[in-house]
């Protein structure tokens, strides 16, 4: 072949799928997604009959969907009533999503920490708790630091309360059934009426405050946001109490500004 000759471009693959076939494929995916969501609401598992009723589909159709999802590890036998539940392959998908959130949020955490000089955390909601997935340390020698991977209860931490306030009613009902309002300090809100009043105030203000409710000597502010996949996350700024009283008013606009910037970067 001469230096100036060119190979012909590969032809685009011919369109062999009919509109009816494409529509059928979309329908199969939608039904599989609906089945996974139904199982999400029943962690202990559901029988084929229960799934058929929930999805309003023939049992034979549900069986085919379950068989296909089982091959991919997305569902597994529940061990009860010959039913099925969510499978282990979903853990890998969830972990990949969380990693992406942390990666996307990193620049925001760094900018917020630079602006306020304090430690900044990113946490994700996980059932009745929040888990710290990233952190930028502040420049003060006396700082509030929680290791990545540590979890806090929802009801007595700034990031946890921010996440609770951002939940939909169905999400809140589901999480509430799993929560116990145990006291961590004398300031912990340990009754639902008190916590509900606090959540109303958080929704109006757009951020949550922890005034030594989780740990004596530590206060924090936090704001929540959702990932593109619907997962709830929170940016928080923990500060030693003796410094928090003087700088709280200045931290709030910085937190809200950077949370909104991250929200836009995530497309929400």
Beta strands, then each sheet from edge to edge (+ up, - down):
strand 1: 75-77
strand 2: 84-86
strand 3: 120-126
strand 4: 129-136
strand 5: 151-153
strand 6: 208-211
strand 7: 218-226
strand 8: 232-240
sheet 1: 1+ 2-
sheet 2: 5+ 4- 3+ 8- 7+ 6-
end
